[in-house]
Every structure is written in structure tokens, then in C-alpha cells.
Amino acid sequence: MIYTILYYLTIRQMTENSLYTVSDVARILKLSTITVYKYIREKKLEAIEFSGHYRVSSLSLEKFISEHTIPATGEDILPGGKKK
């Protein structure tokens, strides 16, 4: 029983602290990899660099998404963030 609980907690921690490649992030956000690299370079998206390869933690990705979420206001929003 205790091993089952420890196994569950370990799997949960690994899932919560997952690292994504730039390609993974691009696929999740439905953006190009060039755009993801741009966000990393502009420090809009936190990333970890390993020998020239970037990884984005699940926590950083969640933070990025929450910072770019537009609250539902019932107003029509036009491209460029302008209101109707």
C-alpha cells in the first residue's frame, strides 16, 4: 500500500514538473517554433537552456498561458485587442 502511494506521488511530481521542448510548446500553443524562440529570447516565456537546447517547465508554461488569458467580459474584441 505504501509503495502504491509513493509511486503515485512520484508520478504526480514528474507530471507537475515536466519539461517541454520548444516544439512541444509550439504544438501546445498552436504557434510556430520561431515564435516560441522569440518569446524565450524576449524573456516573455521562461526557459532552461541545456547546451543550446531550451526546455520549458510545465509551471512556466502555465504561468505564460495565465498571463496571456483574456478575461471574458461579454464585449466583442477585434484583432489587435481593440474593442468594438
Secondary structure in CASP SS format (residue, H / E / C, confidence):
PFRMAT SS
TARGET T0000
AUTHOR 0000-0000-0000
METHOD secondary structure of the structure
MODEL  1
M C 1.00
I H 1.00
Y H 1.00
T H 1.00
I H 1.00
L H 1.00
Y H 1.00
Y H 1.00
L H 1.00
T H 1.00
I H 1.00
R H 1.00
Q H 1.00
M H 1.00
T H 1.00
E H 1.00
N C 1.00
S C 1.00
L E 1.00
Y E 1.00
T E 1.00
V H 1.00
S H 1.00
D H 1.00
V H 1.00
A H 1.00
R H 1.00
I H 1.00
L H 1.00
K C 1.00
L C 1.00
S C 1.00
T H 1.00
I H 1.00
T H 1.00
V H 1.00
Y H 1.00
K H 1.00
Y H 1.00
I H 1.00
R H 1.00
E C 1.00
K C 1.00
K C 1.00
L C 1.00
E C 1.00
A C 1.00
I E 1.00
E E 1.00
F E 1.00
S C 1.00
G C 1.00
H E 1.00
Y E 1.00
R E 1.00
V E 1.00
S E 1.00
S H 1.00
L H 1.00
S H 1.00
L H 1.00
E H 1.00
K H 1.00
F H 1.00
I H 1.00
S H 1.00
E H 1.00
H C 1.00
T C 1.00
I C 1.00
P C 1.00
A C 1.00
T C 1.00
G C 1.00
E C 1.00
D C 1.00
I E 1.00
L C 1.00
P C 1.00
G C 1.00
G C 1.00
K C 1.00
K E 1.00
K C 1.00
END
